[in-house]
């Protein structure tokens, strides 16, 4: 069987004496003159190559293009409706195989 622990006694605890409180307080910092902070923006520089600039322009141009070329869709739709759309079998085969790796 375990012995009981007496938590009523805290041992030989002594409160901090007033004459020793000065050792516990945080030391007061001496005031220094503000340091000059160098502005890093003036020293930093970012250069883009002409190639990167051109790619950026092309991407912006592509974003402006429509997803569907409606004029082509309308033209093909009209040809199919009129029975005039006759794609060549060679073009169909080329379109099927263009993404295949042989």
C-alpha positions as CSV (number, residue, x, y, z in Angstrom):
1,X,0.0,0.0,0.0
2,X,1.2,3.4,-0.9
3,X,1.8,6.1,1.7
4,X,-0.3,9.3,1.7
5,X,1.0,12.5,0.2
6,X,0.5,15.6,2.3
7,X,-0.2,18.5,0.1
8,X,-1.0,20.9,2.9
9,X,2.7,21.7,3.5
10,X,4.7,23.4,0.8
11,X,8.0,23.0,2.3
12,X,10.2,25.9,3.3
13,X,8.7,28.4,0.9
14,X,9.6,32.0,1.6
15,X,8.0,34.9,-0.2
16,X,10.3,37.2,-2.0
17,X,11.6,39.8,0.4
18,X,11.1,43.4,-0.5
19,X,14.9,44.0,-0.4
20,X,15.4,41.2,-3.1
21,X,12.5,42.2,-5.4
22,X,14.8,44.5,-7.3
23,X,16.7,41.4,-8.6
24,X,13.4,40.0,-10.0
25,X,12.3,43.0,-11.9
26,X,13.2,43.4,-15.5
27,X,16.2,45.6,-16.2
28,X,15.3,49.0,-17.7
29,X,16.7,49.3,-21.2
30,X,18.8,52.3,-21.9
31,X,17.2,54.4,-24.6
32,X,19.3,54.4,-27.7
33,X,19.1,56.7,-30.7
34,X,17.0,55.2,-33.5
35,X,19.1,53.4,-36.0
36,X,19.0,54.3,-39.7
37,X,17.1,51.6,-41.5
38,X,18.3,51.0,-45.0
39,X,15.5,50.8,-47.5
40,X,15.9,47.5,-49.3
41,X,13.5,48.5,-52.1
42,X,16.1,50.8,-53.5
43,X,18.7,48.0,-53.7
44,X,16.5,45.3,-55.1
45,X,15.9,44.9,-58.8
46,X,13.9,42.6,-60.9
47,X,14.7,42.0,-64.6
48,X,12.6,40.1,-67.0
49,X,14.0,38.8,-70.2
50,X,12.5,39.9,-73.4
51,X,11.4,36.3,-74.0
52,X,9.5,36.2,-70.7
53,X,7.8,39.5,-71.6
54,X,6.8,38.2,-75.0
55,X,5.4,35.0,-73.5
56,X,3.4,37.2,-71.1
57,X,1.9,39.1,-74.0
58,X,1.0,35.9,-75.8
59,X,-0.7,34.5,-72.8
60,X,-2.8,37.7,-72.4
61,X,-3.7,37.5,-76.1
62,X,-4.8,33.9,-75.8
63,X,-7.0,34.7,-72.8
64,X,-8.9,37.2,-74.9
65,X,-9.6,34.6,-77.6
66,X,-13.0,32.9,-77.4
67,X,-13.2,29.2,-76.5
68,X,-15.4,28.4,-79.5
69,X,-14.9,29.9,-83.0
70,X,-18.5,30.5,-83.6
71,X,-18.1,31.6,-87.2
72,X,-16.6,28.2,-88.1
73,X,-19.3,26.3,-86.1
74,X,-22.0,28.2,-87.9
75,X,-20.4,27.6,-91.3
76,X,-20.1,23.9,-90.7
77,X,-23.6,23.6,-89.3
78,X,-25.0,25.3,-92.4
79,X,-23.0,23.0,-94.7
80,X,-24.2,19.9,-92.8
81,X,-27.9,21.1,-92.8
82,X,-27.7,21.7,-96.6
83,X,-26.0,18.4,-97.2
84,X,-23.0,20.1,-98.7
85,X,-20.4,19.0,-96.1
86,X,-18.2,16.3,-97.6
87,X,-15.0,15.9,-95.7
88,X,-12.3,13.9,-97.4
89,X,-11.4,10.5,-95.9
90,X,-7.7,11.5,-95.9
91,X,-8.4,14.5,-93.8
92,X,-10.4,12.4,-91.3
93,X,-7.7,9.8,-91.1
94,X,-5.0,12.5,-90.6
95,X,-7.1,14.2,-87.9
96,X,-7.5,10.8,-86.1
97,X,-3.8,9.9,-86.3
98,X,-2.2,13.4,-85.7
99,X,-2.0,12.8,-81.9
100,X,-0.9,9.1,-82.2
101,X,2.7,8.2,-81.8
102,X,3.8,5.6,-84.3
